[in-house]
Amino acid sequence: MRRLGISRRVVTLLEGESLLNDATSLVILRVSVAIAITASVPEGGVLGAFVWGVFIAVVVGAIVGWVNLRLRHLVRNSAANTAIGIVVPFIA
């Protein structure tokens, strides 16, 4: 991305958008499987389950993101910093 001249803010935005898409897909899958297995709508409805899942994802993402920023600020080795950047989305 650096070679293309894309700003760091845009890269961060794209990474965050990707995590949001992943979380949305997982929540939709969970609700779909629950409906298929039990043949009933979850308590609070599909919208309620979706909103709850998004809320949890935002909280977990904010915590992991904050810890990631603090950790990467402390690490001066570029290889270790890159490894952290690759691993953090999987932790989130």
N, C-alpha and C positions, 0 to 999 in steps of 0.2 A: 504494500500500500504506500510505503514511503517513496518508492521509485516513481509511482504514478502522481505523487504530489497531493495525495488526499490528506486533508487535515486530520489531526488526532481526534477532534470532536466528532467528525463524521464517522470515523472508524469505531469510536465508542458507541455512537448511536446505532450503527449497524449491528454491532455485537449485542447490544441490549435488545434490539428488535428481534434478533434471532432467538434469544432466550425467551422473550415473550411468546413468540410463535410456538416454541417447544412446550412451554407451560400450558398454553391454550389447547394444543393438541392432546396433551396428557390428560387434562381435565375432561375434555370431550370424550376421549377413549374410556376413561373411568366411568363416567356417567352412562355411556352407551353399554358398557359391559354390565353395569349394575342393573340397568333396565332390562337387558336381555336375560340375565340370570333370574331376577326376581319377578319379572313381568310387571313391575310397578315403578312409579316415579319416585326418586329419592325424596326424603323429607326436606321441605323447603323448595321443592321443584328443581328443575334443571337449571333455571336461572340462578337460584340460590346456591346450588352446588358450584356453578361456574364462578359466581362472584366470590364465594368463600375460597375456592382454589386460587383465583387471581390474587386475593388478599394475602393468602399464605405465601404465594410465590413472590410477591412484592416484598414482604417482610424478610423472607429468607434471602432474596436477592440483595436487598439493602444491607443486611448484616454481612453476607459473604463479600459483597462489593467493598464495604468499608474495611473489612479485615484485609482484603486483597490489596487495596490502596496503601494501607499502613505497612503491610509486609513488603510489597514491591518498592516502597520508598526506602525501607531499611536495607534491602538487598542491593549490593553494588555490582555484583557479577552479572554480566549481560546474559550468559547462558542460563544461569539459575532464574533470572528474571523472566526469560522467555519460557522456561519450563513451568514456572508458576502461572504465567499467562495462558498456557495450554491446559493446565490441570484445573484451574479455578472454575471454568464453566461446568465441568463434570461434577465438581463438589457442590456447586449451586444446584 
